[in-house]
Amino acid sequence: MNRLLIVLGLALVVAGLLWPFLARLGLGRLPGDIIIRGEHGDFYFPIVTCLVISAVLTLIFWIIGRF
């Protein structure tokens, strides 16, 4: 359990550090992400971005789990 929390914490730190670089790749503006603009604000739901990130993380953790 402790190892899992440490890995998750490190993953969040790495994601936070890489966030500006990932924004340049277009993550967050993929086709399928829902953006609703209104008079009083915007609603943004990055569904496709979440699916891509989930698939990549699943692959990474699957590879790590094999070793």
mmCIF file as Biopython writes it, N, C-alpha, C and O atoms, coordinates in Angstrom:
data_model
#
loop_
_atom_site.group_PDB
_atom_site.id
_atom_site.type_symbol
_atom_site.label_atom_id
_atom_site.label_alt_id
_atom_site.label_comp_id
_atom_site.label_asym_id
_atom_site.label_entity_id
_atom_site.label_seq_id
_atom_site.pdbx_PDB_ins_code
_atom_site.Cartn_x
_atom_site.Cartn_y
_atom_site.Cartn_z
_atom_site.occupancy
_atom_site.B_iso_or_equiv
_atom_site.auth_seq_id
_atom_site.auth_asym_id
_atom_site.pdbx_PDB_model_num
ATOM 1   N N  . MET A ? 1  ? 0.829   -1.195 0.000   1.0 0.0 1  A 1 
ATOM 2   C CA . MET A ? 1  ? 0.000   0.000  0.000   1.0 0.0 1  A 1 
ATOM 3   C C  . MET A ? 1  ? 0.871   1.256  0.000   1.0 0.0 1  A 1 
ATOM 4   O O  . MET A ? 1  ? 0.590   2.219  -0.713  1.0 0.0 1  A 1 
ATOM 5   N N  . ASN A ? 2  ? 1.931   1.232  0.808   1.0 0.0 2  A 1 
ATOM 6   C CA . ASN A ? 2  ? 2.809   2.400  0.854   1.0 0.0 2  A 1 
ATOM 7   C C  . ASN A ? 2  ? 3.486   2.639  -0.490  1.0 0.0 2  A 1 
ATOM 8   O O  . ASN A ? 2  ? 3.620   3.778  -0.937  1.0 0.0 2  A 1 
ATOM 9   N N  . ARG A ? 3  ? 3.910   1.550  -1.128  1.0 0.0 3  A 1 
ATOM 10  C CA . ARG A ? 3  ? 4.570   1.679  -2.422  1.0 0.0 3  A 1 
ATOM 11  C C  . ARG A ? 3  ? 3.613   2.255  -3.462  1.0 0.0 3  A 1 
ATOM 12  O O  . ARG A ? 3  ? 4.018   3.063  -4.297  1.0 0.0 3  A 1 
ATOM 13  N N  . LEU A ? 4  ? 2.360   1.848  -3.414  1.0 0.0 4  A 1 
ATOM 14  C CA . LEU A ? 4  ? 1.362   2.365  -4.347  1.0 0.0 4  A 1 
ATOM 15  C C  . LEU A ? 4  ? 1.168   3.866  -4.165  1.0 0.0 4  A 1 
ATOM 16  O O  . LEU A ? 4  ? 1.095   4.606  -5.146  1.0 0.0 4  A 1 
ATOM 17  N N  . LEU A ? 5  ? 1.084   4.314  -2.930  1.0 0.0 5  A 1 
ATOM 18  C CA . LEU A ? 5  ? 0.918   5.746  -2.670  1.0 0.0 5  A 1 
ATOM 19  C C  . LEU A ? 5  ? 2.134   6.542  -3.126  1.0 0.0 5  A 1 
ATOM 20  O O  . LEU A ? 5  ? 1.996   7.648  -3.648  1.0 0.0 5  A 1 
ATOM 21  N N  . ILE A ? 6  ? 3.310   5.990  -2.932  1.0 0.0 6  A 1 
ATOM 22  C CA . ILE A ? 6  ? 4.521   6.674  -3.378  1.0 0.0 6  A 1 
ATOM 23  C C  . ILE A ? 6  ? 4.545   6.770  -4.900  1.0 0.0 6  A 1 
ATOM 24  O O  . ILE A ? 6  ? 4.879   7.819  -5.450  1.0 0.0 6  A 1 
ATOM 25  N N  . VAL A ? 7  ? 4.198   5.695  -5.574  1.0 0.0 7  A 1 
ATOM 26  C CA . VAL A ? 7  ? 4.178   5.698  -7.046  1.0 0.0 7  A 1 
ATOM 27  C C  . VAL A ? 7  ? 3.139   6.681  -7.562  1.0 0.0 7  A 1 
ATOM 28  O O  . VAL A ? 7  ? 3.406   7.421  -8.509  1.0 0.0 7  A 1 
ATOM 29  N N  . LEU A ? 8  ? 1.964   6.698  -6.958  1.0 0.0 8  A 1 
ATOM 30  C CA . LEU A ? 8  ? 0.928   7.645  -7.387  1.0 0.0 8  A 1 
ATOM 31  C C  . LEU A ? 8  ? 1.364   9.086  -7.144  1.0 0.0 8  A 1 
ATOM 32  O O  . LEU A ? 8  ? 1.125   9.957  -7.979  1.0 0.0 8  A 1 
ATOM 33  N N  . GLY A ? 9  ? 1.995   9.335  -6.016  1.0 0.0 9  A 1 
ATOM 34  C CA . GLY A ? 9  ? 2.496   10.676 -5.722  1.0 0.0 9  A 1 
ATOM 35  C C  . GLY A ? 9  ? 3.551   11.115 -6.719  1.0 0.0 9  A 1 
ATOM 36  O O  . GLY A ? 9  ? 3.527   12.248 -7.200  1.0 0.0 9  A 1 
ATOM 37  N N  . LEU A ? 10 ? 4.476   10.222 -7.028  1.0 0.0 10 A 1 
ATOM 38  C CA . LEU A ? 10 ? 5.508   10.546 -8.014  1.0 0.0 10 A 1 
ATOM 39  C C  . LEU A ? 10 ? 4.906   10.754 -9.402  1.0 0.0 10 A 1 
ATOM 40  O O  . LEU A ? 10 ? 5.354   11.621 -10.151 1.0 0.0 10 A 1 
ATOM 41  N N  . ALA A ? 11 ? 3.901   9.967  -9.741  1.0 0.0 11 A 1 
ATOM 42  C CA . ALA A ? 11 ? 3.236   10.129 -11.036 1.0 0.0 11 A 1 
ATOM 43  C C  . ALA A ? 11 ? 2.554   11.495 -11.127 1.0 0.0 11 A 1 
ATOM 44  O O  . ALA A ? 11 ? 2.588   12.136 -12.178 1.0 0.0 11 A 1 
ATOM 45  N N  . LEU A ? 12 ? 1.944   11.934 -10.047 1.0 0.0 12 A 1 
ATOM 46  C CA . LEU A ? 12 ? 1.310   13.259 -10.043 1.0 0.0 12 A 1 
ATOM 47  C C  . LEU A ? 12 ? 2.346   14.372 -10.166 1.0 0.0 12 A 1 
ATOM 48  O O  . LEU A ? 12 ? 2.116   15.360 -10.863 1.0 0.0 12 A 1 
ATOM 49  N N  . VAL A ? 13 ? 3.477   14.216 -9.498  1.0 0.0 13 A 1 
ATOM 50  C CA . VAL A ? 13 ? 4.542   15.219 -9.595  1.0 0.0 13 A 1 
ATOM 51  C C  . VAL A ? 13 ? 5.074   15.284 -11.025 1.0 0.0 13 A 1 
ATOM 52  O O  . VAL A ? 13 ? 5.253   16.370 -11.576 1.0 0.0 13 A 1 
ATOM 53  N N  . VAL A ? 14 ? 5.325   14.133 -11.617 1.0 0.0 14 A 1 
ATOM 54  C CA . VAL A ? 14 ? 5.823   14.096 -12.996 1.0 0.0 14 A 1 
ATOM 55  C C  . VAL A ? 14 ? 4.794   14.691 -13.954 1.0 0.0 14 A 1 
ATOM 56  O O  . VAL A ? 14 ? 5.152   15.452 -14.853 1.0 0.0 14 A 1 
ATOM 57  N N  . ALA A ? 15 ? 3.527   14.352 -13.769 1.0 0.0 15 A 1 
ATOM 58  C CA . ALA A ? 15 ? 2.476   14.907 -14.631 1.0 0.0 15 A 1 
ATOM 59  C C  . ALA A ? 15 ? 2.404   16.426 -14.488 1.0 0.0 15 A 1 
ATOM 60  O O  . ALA A ? 15 ? 2.216   17.137 -15.474 1.0 0.0 15 A 1 
ATOM 61  N N  . GLY A ? 16 ? 2.554   16.914 -13.272 1.0 0.0 16 A 1 
ATOM 62  C CA . GLY A ? 16 ? 2.538   18.356 -13.047 1.0 0.0 16 A 1 
ATOM 63  C C  . GLY A ? 16 ? 3.712   19.060 -13.705 1.0 0.0 16 A 1 
ATOM 64  O O  . GLY A ? 16 ? 3.571   20.162 -14.234 1.0 0.0 16 A 1 
ATOM 65  N N  . LEU A ? 17 ? 4.870   18.416 -13.668 1.0 0.0 17 A 1 
ATOM 66  C CA . LEU A ? 17 ? 6.047   19.011 -14.296 1.0 0.0 17 A 1 
ATOM 67  C C  . LEU A ? 17 ? 5.970   18.968 -15.817 1.0 0.0 17 A 1 
ATOM 68  O O  . LEU A ? 17 ? 6.474   19.866 -16.492 1.0 0.0 17 A 1 
ATOM 69  N N  . LEU A ? 18 ? 5.344   17.932 -16.354 1.0 0.0 18 A 1 
ATOM 70  C CA . LEU A ? 18 ? 5.252   17.786 -17.805 1.0 0.0 18 A 1 
ATOM 71  C C  . LEU A ? 18 ? 4.040   18.491 -18.415 1.0 0.0 18 A 1 
ATOM 72  O O  . LEU A ? 18 ? 3.920   18.558 -19.638 1.0 0.0 18 A 1 
ATOM 73  N N  . TRP A ? 19 ? 3.156   19.007 -17.593 1.0 0.0 19 A 1 
ATOM 74  C CA . TRP A ? 19 ? 1.910   19.598 -18.088 1.0 0.0 19 A 1 
ATOM 75  C C  . TRP A ? 19 ? 2.130   20.688 -19.141 1.0 0.0 19 A 1 
ATOM 76  O O  . TRP A ? 19 ? 1.450   20.666 -20.167 1.0 0.0 19 A 1 
ATOM 77  N N  . PRO A ? 20 ? 3.058   21.650 -18.934 1.0 0.0 20 A 1 
ATOM 78  C CA . PRO A ? 20 ? 3.256   22.676 -19.975 1.0 0.0 20 A 1 
ATOM 79  C C  . PRO A ? 20 ? 3.702   22.085 -21.313 1.0 0.0 20 A 1 
ATOM 80  O O  . PRO A ? 20 ? 3.328   22.594 -22.370 1.0 0.0 20 A 1 
ATOM 81  N N  . PHE A ? 21 ? 4.491   21.023 -21.275 1.0 0.0 21 A 1 
ATOM 82  C CA . PHE A ? 21 ? 4.958   20.404 -22.512 1.0 0.0 21 A 1 
ATOM 83  C C  . PHE A ? 21 ? 3.849   19.595 -23.178 1.0 0.0 21 A 1 
ATOM 84  O O  . PHE A ? 21 ? 3.770   19.539 -24.406 1.0 0.0 21 A 1 
ATOM 85  N N  . LEU A ? 22 ? 3.000   18.973 -22.375 1.0 0.0 22 A 1 
ATOM 86  C CA . LEU A ? 22 ? 1.887   18.199 -22.925 1.0 0.0 22 A 1 
ATOM 87  C C  . LEU A ? 22 ? 0.860   19.103 -23.588 1.0 0.0 22 A 1 
ATOM 88  O O  . LEU A ? 22 ? 0.199   18.699 -24.544 1.0 0.0 22 A 1 
ATOM 89  N N  . ALA A ? 23 ? 0.725   20.325 -23.084 1.0 0.0 23 A 1 
ATOM 90  C CA . ALA A ? 23 ? -0.224  21.265 -23.680 1.0 0.0 23 A 1 
ATOM 91  C C  . ALA A ? 23 ? 0.189   21.608 -25.112 1.0 0.0 23 A 1 
ATOM 92  O O  . ALA A ? 23 ? -0.662  21.863 -25.964 1.0 0.0 23 A 1 
ATOM 93  N N  . ARG A ? 24 ? 1.487   21.613 -25.371 1.0 0.0 24 A 1 
ATOM 94  C CA . ARG A ? 24 ? 1.966   21.906 -26.726 1.0 0.0 24 A 1 
ATOM 95  C C  . ARG A ? 24 ? 1.640   20.786 -27.705 1.0 0.0 24 A 1 
ATOM 96  O O  . ARG A ? 24 ? 1.555   21.021 -28.910 1.0 0.0 24 A 1 
ATOM 97  N N  . LEU A ? 25 ? 1.458   19.581 -27.200 1.0 0.0 25 A 1 
ATOM 98  C CA . LEU A ? 25 ? 1.148   18.441 -28.061 1.0 0.0 25 A 1 
ATOM 99  C C  . LEU A ? 25 ? -0.307  18.427 -28.511 1.0 0.0 25 A 1 
ATOM 100 O O  . LEU A ? 25 ? -0.674  17.652 -29.394 1.0 0.0 25 A 1 
ATOM 101 N N  . GLY A ? 26 ? -1.133  19.270 -27.919 1.0 0.0 26 A 1 
ATOM 102 C CA . GLY A ? 26 ? -2.539  19.300 -28.285 1.0 0.0 26 A 1 
ATOM 103 C C  . GLY A ? 26 ? -3.417  18.520 -27.337 1.0 0.0 26 A 1 
ATOM 104 O O  . GLY A ? 26 ? -4.630  18.442 -27.538 1.0 0.0 26 A 1 
ATOM 105 N N  . LEU A ? 27 ? -2.824  17.936 -26.302 1.0 0.0 27 A 1 
ATOM 106 C CA . LEU A ? 27 ? -3.634  17.234 -25.318 1.0 0.0 27 A 1 
ATOM 107 C C  . LEU A ? 27 ? -4.569  18.238 -24.659 1.0 0.0 27 A 1 
ATOM 108 O O  . LEU A ? 27 ? -4.124  19.290 -24.200 1.0 0.0 27 A 1 
ATOM 109 N N  . GLY A ? 28 ? -5.815  17.935 -24.608 1.0 0.0 28 A 1 
ATOM 110 C CA . GLY A ? 28 ? -6.799  18.863 -24.077 1.0 0.0 28 A 1 
ATOM 111 C C  . GLY A ? 28 ? -7.590  19.547 -25.175 1.0 0.0 28 A 1 
ATOM 112 O O  . GLY A ? 28 ? -8.596  20.203 -24.906 1.0 0.0 28 A 1 
ATOM 113 N N  . ARG A ? 29 ? -7.143  19.396 -26.400 1.0 0.0 29 A 1 
ATOM 114 C CA . ARG A ? 29 ? -7.846  19.976 -27.539 1.0 0.0 29 A 1 
ATOM 115 C C  . ARG A ? 29 ? -8.038  18.938 -28.627 1.0 0.0 29 A 1 
ATOM 116 O O  . ARG A ? 29 ? -7.982  19.254 -29.815 1.0 0.0 29 A 1 
ATOM 117 N N  . LEU A ? 30 ? -8.264  17.704 -28.220 1.0 0.0 30 A 1 
ATOM 118 C CA . LEU A ? 30 ? -8.456  16.622 -29.180 1.0 0.0 30 A 1 
ATOM 119 C C  . LEU A ? 30 ? -9.887  16.626 -29.715 1.0 0.0 30 A 1 
ATOM 120 O O  . LEU A ? 30 ? -10.801 17.092 -29.034 1.0 0.0 30 A 1 
ATOM 121 N N  . PRO A ? 31 ? -10.088 16.111 -30.930 1.0 0.0 31 A 1 
ATOM 122 C CA . PRO A ? 31 ? -11.453 15.974 -31.433 1.0 0.0 31 A 1 
ATOM 123 C C  . PRO A ? 31 ? -12.239 15.041 -30.513 1.0 0.0 31 A 1 
ATOM 124 O O  . PRO A ? 31 ? -11.771 13.950 -30.189 1.0 0.0 31 A 1 
ATOM 125 N N  . GLY A ? 32 ? -13.394 15.453 -30.104 1.0 0.0 32 A 1 
ATOM 126 C CA . GLY A ? 32 ? -14.203 14.665 -29.179 1.0 0.0 32 A 1 
ATOM 127 C C  . GLY A ? 32 ? -14.264 15.275 -27.797 1.0 0.0 32 A 1 
ATOM 128 O O  . GLY A ? 32 ? -15.149 14.930 -27.013 1.0 0.0 32 A 1 
ATOM 129 N N  . ASP A ? 33 ? -13.339 16.181 -27.473 1.0 0.0 33 A 1 
ATOM 130 C CA . ASP A ? 33 ? -13.422 16.904 -26.207 1.0 0.0 33 A 1 
ATOM 131 C C  . ASP A ? 33 ? -14.581 17.896 -26.299 1.0 0.0 33 A 1 
ATOM 132 O O  . ASP A ? 33 ? -14.746 18.582 -27.307 1.0 0.0 33 A 1 
ATOM 133 N N  . ILE A ? 34 ? -15.360 17.961 -25.257 1.0 0.0 34 A 1 
ATOM 134 C CA . ILE A ? 34 ? -16.575 18.776 -25.268 1.0 0.0 34 A 1 
ATOM 135 C C  . ILE A ? 34 ? -16.276 20.151 -24.683 1.0 0.0 34 A 1 
ATOM 136 O O  . ILE A ? 34 ? -15.801 20.266 -23.553 1.0 0.0 34 A 1 
ATOM 137 N N  . ILE A ? 35 ? -16.557 21.192 -25.462 1.0 0.0 35 A 1 
ATOM 138 C CA . ILE A ? 35 ? -16.395 22.568 -25.010 1.0 0.0 35 A 1 
ATOM 139 C C  . ILE A ? 35 ? -17.699 23.299 -25.299 1.0 0.0 35 A 1 
ATOM 140 O O  . ILE A ? 35 ? -18.123 23.394 -26.450 1.0 0.0 35 A 1 
ATOM 141 N N  . ILE A ? 36 ? -18.329 23.811 -24.257 1.0 0.0 36 A 1 
ATOM 142 C CA . ILE A ? 36 ? -19.566 24.573 -24.405 1.0 0.0 36 A 1 
ATOM 143 C C  . ILE A ? 36 ? -19.292 25.981 -23.901 1.0 0.0 36 A 1 
ATOM 144 O O  . ILE A ? 36 ? -18.978 26.181 -22.727 1.0 0.0 36 A 1 
ATOM 145 N N  . ARG A ? 37 ? -19.411 26.940 -24.785 1.0 0.0 37 A 1 
ATOM 146 C CA . ARG A ? 37 ? -19.162 28.335 -24.419 1.0 0.0 37 A 1 
ATOM 147 C C  . ARG A ? 37 ? -20.503 29.045 -24.252 1.0 0.0 37 A 1 
ATOM 148 O O  . ARG A ? 37 ? -21.376 28.979 -25.118 1.0 0.0 37 A 1 
ATOM 149 N N  . GLY A ? 38 ? -20.640 29.720 -23.125 1.0 0.0 38 A 1 
ATOM 150 C CA . GLY A ? 38 ? -21.867 30.446 -22.845 1.0 0.0 38 A 1 
ATOM 151 C C  . GLY A ? 38 ? -21.569 31.871 -22.423 1.0 0.0 38 A 1 
ATOM 152 O O  . GLY A ? 38 ? -20.411 32.283 -22.361 1.0 0.0 38 A 1 
ATOM 153 N N  . GLU A ? 39 ? -22.621 32.618 -22.135 1.0 0.0 39 A 1 
ATOM 154 C CA . GLU A ? 39 ? -22.463 34.009 -21.721 1.0 0.0 39 A 1 
ATOM 155 C C  . GLU A ? 39 ? -21.778 34.125 -20.363 1.0 0.0 39 A 1 
ATOM 156 O O  . GLU A ? 39 ? -20.986 35.039 -20.136 1.0 0.0 39 A 1 
ATOM 157 N N  . HIS A ? 40 ? -22.085 33.201 -19.472 1.0 0.0 40 A 1 
ATOM 158 C CA . HIS A ? 40 ? -21.615 33.311 -18.093 1.0 0.0 40 A 1 
ATOM 159 C C  . HIS A ? 40 ? -20.406 32.434 -17.794 1.0 0.0 40 A 1 
ATOM 160 O O  . HIS A ? 40 ? -19.967 32.363 -16.646 1.0 0.0 40 A 1 
ATOM 161 N N  . GLY A ? 41 ? -19.871 31.778 -18.790 1.0 0.0 41 A 1 
ATOM 162 C CA . GLY A ? 41 ? -18.697 30.941 -18.566 1.0 0.0 41 A 1 
ATOM 163 C C  . GLY A ? 41 ? -18.607 29.818 -19.577 1.0 0.0 41 A 1 
ATOM 164 O O  . GLY A ? 41 ? -19.464 29.656 -20.446 1.0 0.0 41 A 1 
ATOM 165 N N  . ASP A ? 42 ? -17.569 29.067 -19.439 1.0 0.0 42 A 1 
ATOM 166 C CA . ASP A ? 42 ? -17.325 27.952 -20.349 1.0 0.0 42 A 1 
ATOM 167 C C  . ASP A ? 42 ? -17.368 26.643 -19.578 1.0 0.0 42 A 1 
ATOM 168 O O  . ASP A ? 42 ? -17.011 26.585 -18.401 1.0 0.0 42 A 1 
ATOM 169 N N  . PHE A ? 43 ? -17.810 25.596 -20.260 1.0 0.0 43 A 1 
ATOM 170 C CA . PHE A ? 43 ? -17.792 24.248 -19.698 1.0 0.0 43 A 1 
ATOM 171 C C  . PHE A ? 43 ? -16.887 23.413 -20.581 1.0 0.0 43 A 1 
ATOM 172 O O  . PHE A ? 43 ? -17.075 23.351 -21.796 1.0 0.0 43 A 1 
ATOM 173 N N  . TYR A ? 44 ? -15.917 22.779 -19.976 1.0 0.0 44 A 1 
ATOM 174 C CA . TYR A ? 44 ? -14.943 21.998 -20.724 1.0 0.0 44 A 1 
ATOM 175 C C  . TYR A ? 44 ? -14.882 20.602 -20.139 1.0 0.0 44 A 1 
ATOM 176 O O  . TYR A ? 44 ? -14.618 20.438 -18.948 1.0 0.0 44 A 1 
ATOM 177 N N  . PHE A ? 45 ? -15.124 19.586 -20.971 1.0 0.0 45 A 1 
ATOM 178 C CA . PHE A ? 45 ? -15.072 18.191 -20.535 1.0 0.0 45 A 1 
ATOM 179 C C  . PHE A ? 45 ? -14.183 17.421 -21.506 1.0 0.0 45 A 1 
ATOM 180 O O  . PHE A ? 45 ? -14.622 17.059 -22.597 1.0 0.0 45 A 1 
ATOM 181 N N  . PRO A ? 46 ? -12.926 17.169 -21.111 1.0 0.0 46 A 1 
ATOM 182 C CA . PRO A ? 46 ? -11.965 16.531 -22.024 1.0 0.0 46 A 1 
ATOM 183 C C  . PRO A ? 46 ? -12.085 15.010 -22.046 1.0 0.0 46 A 1 
ATOM 184 O O  . PRO A ? 46 ? -11.185 14.312 -21.580 1.0 0.0 46 A 1 
ATOM 185 N N  . ILE A ? 47 ? -13.175 14.498 -22.576 1.0 0.0 47 A 1 
ATOM 186 C CA . ILE A ? 47 ? -13.434 13.052 -22.522 1.0 0.0 47 A 1 
ATOM 187 C C  . ILE A ? 47 ? -12.411 12.255 -23.328 1.0 0.0 47 A 1 
ATOM 188 O O  . ILE A ? 47 ? -11.922 11.235 -22.842 1.0 0.0 47 A 1 
ATOM 189 N N  . VAL A ? 48 ? -12.077 12.683 -24.529 1.0 0.0 48 A 1 
ATOM 190 C CA . VAL A ? 48 ? -11.130 11.932 -25.360 1.0 0.0 48 A 1 
ATOM 191 C C  . VAL A ? 48 ? -9.722  12.032 -24.783 1.0 0.0 48 A 1 
ATOM 192 O O  . VAL A ? 48 ? -8.971  11.058 -24.814 1.0 0.0 48 A 1 
ATOM 193 N N  . THR A ? 49 ? -9.362  13.187 -24.262 1.0 0.0 49 A 1 
ATOM 194 C CA . THR A ? 49 ? -8.060  13.339 -23.614 1.0 0.0 49 A 1 
ATOM 195 C C  . THR A ? 49 ? -7.948  12.397 -22.428 1.0 0.0 49 A 1 
ATOM 196 O O  . THR A ? 49 ? -6.901  11.781 -22.226 1.0 0.0 49 A 1 
ATOM 197 N N  . CYS A ? 50 ? -9.004  12.275 -21.645 1.0 0.0 50 A 1 
ATOM 198 C CA . CYS A ? 50 ? -8.998  11.355 -20.500 1.0 0.0 50 A 1 
ATOM 199 C C  . CYS A ? 50 ? -8.848  9.912  -20.961 1.0 0.0 50 A 1 
ATOM 200 O O  . CYS A ? 50 ? -8.138  9.134  -20.324 1.0 0.0 50 A 1 
ATOM 201 N N  . LEU A ? 51 ? -9.498  9.544  -22.048 1.0 0.0 51 A 1 
ATOM 202 C CA . LEU A ? 51 ? -9.378  8.183  -22.573 1.0 0.0 51 A 1 
ATOM 203 C C  . LEU A ? 51 ? -7.957  7.889  -23.059 1.0 0.0 51 A 1 
ATOM 204 O O  . LEU A ? 51 ? -7.432  6.800  -22.826 1.0 0.0 51 A 1 
ATOM 205 N N  . VAL A ? 52 ? -7.340  8.854  -23.730 1.0 0.0 52 A 1 
ATOM 206 C CA . VAL A ? 52 ? -5.971  8.665  -24.215 1.0 0.0 52 A 1 
ATOM 207 C C  . VAL A ? 52 ? -5.005  8.525  -23.045 1.0 0.0 52 A 1 
ATOM 208 O O  . VAL A ? 52 ? -4.156  7.634  -23.043 1.0 0.0 52 A 1 
ATOM 209 N N  . ILE A ? 53 ? -5.131  9.396  -22.055 1.0 0.0 53 A 1 
ATOM 210 C CA . ILE A ? 53 ? -4.258  9.329  -20.879 1.0 0.0 53 A 1 
ATOM 211 C C  . ILE A ? 53 ? -4.470  8.019  -20.138 1.0 0.0 53 A 1 
ATOM 212 O O  . ILE A ? 53 ? -3.507  7.405  -19.677 1.0 0.0 53 A 1 
ATOM 213 N N  . SER A ? 54 ? -5.710  7.585  -20.017 1.0 0.0 54 A 1 
ATOM 214 C CA . SER A ? 54 ? -6.007  6.325  -19.344 1.0 0.0 54 A 1 
ATOM 215 C C  . SER A ? 54 ? -5.381  5.149  -20.078 1.0 0.0 54 A 1 
ATOM 216 O O  . SER A ? 54 ? -4.826  4.251  -19.444 1.0 0.0 54 A 1 
ATOM 217 N N  . ALA A ? 55 ? -5.462  5.139  -21.394 1.0 0.0 55 A 1 
ATOM 218 C CA . ALA A ? 55 ? -4.874  4.049  -22.175 1.0 0.0 55 A 1 
ATOM 219 C C  . ALA A ? 55 ? -3.353  4.025  -22.029 1.0 0.0 55 A 1 
ATOM 220 O O  . ALA A ? 55 ? -2.759  2.955  -21.888 1.0 0.0 55 A 1 
ATOM 221 N N  . VAL A ? 56 ? -2.729  5.184  -22.063 1.0 0.0 56 A 1 
ATOM 222 C CA . VAL A ? 56 ? -1.271  5.254  -21.920 1.0 0.0 56 A 1 
ATOM 223 C C  . VAL A ? 56 ? -0.843  4.795  -20.535 1.0 0.0 56 A 1 
ATOM 224 O O  . VAL A ? 56 ? 0.106   4.021  -20.407 1.0 0.0 56 A 1 
ATOM 225 N N  . LEU A ? 57 ? -1.529  5.262  -19.496 1.0 0.0 57 A 1 
ATOM 226 C CA . LEU A ? 57 ? -1.185  4.853  -18.130 1.0 0.0 57 A 1 
ATOM 227 C C  . LEU A ? 57 ? -1.429  3.364  -17.915 1.0 0.0 57 A 1 
ATOM 228 O O  . LEU A ? 57 ? -0.651  2.701  -17.229 1.0 0.0 57 A 1 
ATOM 229 N N  . THR A ? 58 ? -2.499  2.838  -18.494 1.0 0.0 58 A 1 
ATOM 230 C CA . THR A ? 58 ? -2.763  1.405  -18.383 1.0 0.0 58 A 1 
ATOM 231 C C  . THR A ? 58 ? -1.633  0.605  -19.016 1.0 0.0 58 A 1 
ATOM 232 O O  . THR A ? 58 ? -1.182  -0.390 -18.448 1.0 0.0 58 A 1 
ATOM 233 N N  . LEU A ? 59 ? -1.179  1.025  -20.173 1.0 0.0 59 A 1 
ATOM 234 C CA . LEU A ? 59 ? -0.074  0.349  -20.843 1.0 0.0 59 A 1 
ATOM 235 C C  . LEU A ? 59 ? 1.207   0.424  -20.017 1.0 0.0 59 A 1 
ATOM 236 O O  . LEU A ? 59 ? 1.922   -0.570 -19.888 1.0 0.0 59 A 1 
ATOM 237 N N  . ILE A ? 60 ? 1.497   1.590  -19.461 1.0 0.0 60 A 1 
ATOM 238 C CA . ILE A ? 60 ? 2.698   1.758  -18.638 1.0 0.0 60 A 1 
ATOM 239 C C  . ILE A ? 60 ? 2.642   0.866  -17.412 1.0 0.0 60 A 1 
ATOM 240 O O  . ILE A ? 60 ? 3.613   0.172  -17.110 1.0 0.0 60 A 1 
ATOM 241 N N  . PHE A ? 61 ? 1.521   0.872  -16.698 1.0 0.0 61 A 1 
ATOM 242 C CA . PHE A ? 61 ? 1.413   0.056  -15.488 1.0 0.0 61 A 1 
ATOM 243 C C  . PHE A ? 61 ? 1.388   -1.434 -15.819 1.0 0.0 61 A 1 
ATOM 244 O O  . PHE A ? 61 ? 1.854   -2.247 -15.020 1.0 0.0 61 A 1 
ATOM 245 N N  . TRP A ? 62 ? 0.856   -1.805 -16.974 1.0 0.0 62 A 1 
ATOM 246 C CA . TRP A ? 62 ? 0.873   -3.210 -17.387 1.0 0.0 62 A 1 
ATOM 247 C C  . TRP A ? 62 ? 2.307   -3.666 -17.643 1.0 0.0 62 A 1 
ATOM 248 O O  . TRP A ? 62 ? 2.699   -4.766 -17.253 1.0 0.0 62 A 1 
ATOM 249 N N  . ILE A ? 63 ? 3.088   -2.802 -18.307 1.0 0.0 63 A 1 
ATOM 250 C CA . ILE A ? 63 ? 4.490   -3.133 -18.572 1.0 0.0 63 A 1 
ATOM 251 C C  . ILE A ? 63 ? 5.275   -3.220 -17.268 1.0 0.0 63 A 1 
ATOM 252 O O  . ILE A ? 63 ? 6.079   -4.135 -17.094 1.0 0.0 63 A 1 
ATOM 253 N N  . ILE A ? 64 ? 5.054   -2.283 -16.353 1.0 0.0 64 A 1 
ATOM 254 C CA . ILE A ? 64 ? 5.737   -2.307 -15.053 1.0 0.0 64 A 1 
ATOM 255 C C  . ILE A ? 64 ? 5.347   -3.557 -14.276 1.0 0.0 64 A 1 
ATOM 256 O O  . ILE A ? 64 ? 6.194   -4.164 -13.621 1.0 0.0 64 A 1 
ATOM 257 N N  . GLY A ? 65 ? 4.092   -3.946 -14.337 1.0 0.0 65 A 1 
ATOM 258 C CA . GLY A ? 65 ? 3.614   -5.123 -13.619 1.0 0.0 65 A 1 
ATOM 259 C C  . GLY A ? 65 ? 4.190   -6.427 -14.141 1.0 0.0 65 A 1 
ATOM 260 O O  . GLY A ? 65 ? 4.254   -7.416 -13.410 1.0 0.0 65 A 1 
ATOM 261 N N  . ARG A ? 66 ? 4.609   -6.437 -15.397 1.0 0.0 66 A 1 
ATOM 262 C CA . ARG A ? 66 ? 5.187   -7.646 -15.978 1.0 0.0 66 A 1 
ATOM 263 C C  . ARG A ? 66 ? 6.575   -7.933 -15.410 1.0 0.0 66 A 1 
ATOM 264 O O  . ARG A ? 66 ? 7.033   -9.075 -15.449 1.0 0.0 66 A 1 
ATOM 265 N N  . PHE A ? 67 ? 7.244   -6.919 -14.888 1.0 0.0 67 A 1 
ATOM 266 C CA . PHE A ? 67 ? 8.604   -7.096 -14.369 1.0 0.0 67 A 1 
ATOM 267 C C  . PHE A ? 67 ? 8.550   -7.154 -12.907 1.0 0.0 67 A 1 
ATOM 268 O O  . PHE A ? 67 ? 9.585   -7.301 -12.257 1.0 0.0 67 A 1 
#
